[in-house]
Amino acid sequence: MIQKDESEWRKILSPSQFAVLREKNTEAPFSGEYDGLYADGVYVCAACGQVLFDSKTKFDAQCGWPSFYDAQPGSVIFTQDESSGLSRTGVTCANCGGHLGHVFDGEGFSTPTDKRYCINSLSLKFTPDK
């Protein structure tokens, strides 16, 4: 696992990325560059480059953030998040510990897993298929 102190992360991340990935903030809904992107490729962690999601698992949940029904095996870690008075499951990068967003179960989307990984665009970088 990649470990850096806050000053090192601040050097490689924009202030907005730092707020999301390191301070667990959330970008405003419908503001992220990847919310409406449906090109073929992979989404990697903006902090460390770990492959997180394949575009084949992305779907339009109309929630304002990129949504995926599955992550790449071993790429993410789940944590209990009790912030904001809600009980949610947080999703972090298994390689660097960066906060990506949350995962929700059983919302009734017609996807193979019935999960919605609700992920901040600021925590991702898209790499198109060649």
ChimeraX attribute file (.defattr): number of C-alpha atoms within 10 A of each C-alpha:
attribute: neighborCount
match mode: 1-to-1
recipient: residues
	/A:1	8
	/A:2	9
	/A:3	10
	/A:4	10
	/A:5	7
	/A:6	10
	/A:7	8
	/A:8	10
	/A:9	17
	/A:10	15
	/A:11	10
	/A:12	13
	/A:13	17
	/A:14	12
	/A:15	12
	/A:16	15
	/A:17	26
	/A:18	23
	/A:19	18
	/A:20	20
	/A:21	28
	/A:22	20
	/A:23	12
	/A:24	17
	/A:25	16
	/A:26	20
	/A:27	20
	/A:28	10
	/A:29	14
	/A:30	15
	/A:31	14
	/A:32	19
	/A:33	15
	/A:34	21
	/A:35	22
	/A:36	16
	/A:37	14
	/A:38	13
	/A:39	14
	/A:40	15
	/A:41	15
	/A:42	20
	/A:43	24
	/A:44	20
	/A:45	27
	/A:46	22
	/A:47	25
	/A:48	17
	/A:49	15
	/A:50	19
	/A:51	23
	/A:52	23
	/A:53	25
	/A:54	19
	/A:55	19
	/A:56	14
	/A:57	18
	/A:58	24
	/A:59	20
	/A:60	15
	/A:61	15
	/A:62	12
	/A:63	11
	/A:64	19
	/A:65	25
	/A:66	27
	/A:67	28
	/A:68	23
	/A:69	23
	/A:70	20
	/A:71	17
	/A:72	14
	/A:73	9
	/A:74	11
	/A:75	17
	/A:76	23
	/A:77	16
	/A:78	14
	/A:79	12
	/A:80	11
	/A:81	14
	/A:82	11
	/A:83	9
	/A:84	7
	/A:85	7
	/A:86	8
	/A:87	10
	/A:88	17
	/A:89	18
	/A:90	22
	/A:91	24
	/A:92	24
	/A:93	27
	/A:94	18
	/A:95	20
	/A:96	19
	/A:97	19
	/A:98	24
	/A:99	28
	/A:100	29
	/A:101	26
	/A:102	20
	/A:103	19
	/A:104	14
	/A:105	13
	/A:106	9
	/A:107	9
	/A:108	10
	/A:109	15
	/A:110	10
	/A:111	14
	/A:112	9
	/A:113	14
	/A:114	14
	/A:115	19
	/A:116	24
	/A:117	26
	/A:118	21
	/A:119	26
	/A:120	28
	/A:121	27
	/A:122	24
	/A:123	29
	/A:124	27
	/A:125	20
	/A:126	22
	/A:127	15
	/A:128	11
	/A:129	9
	/A:130	5
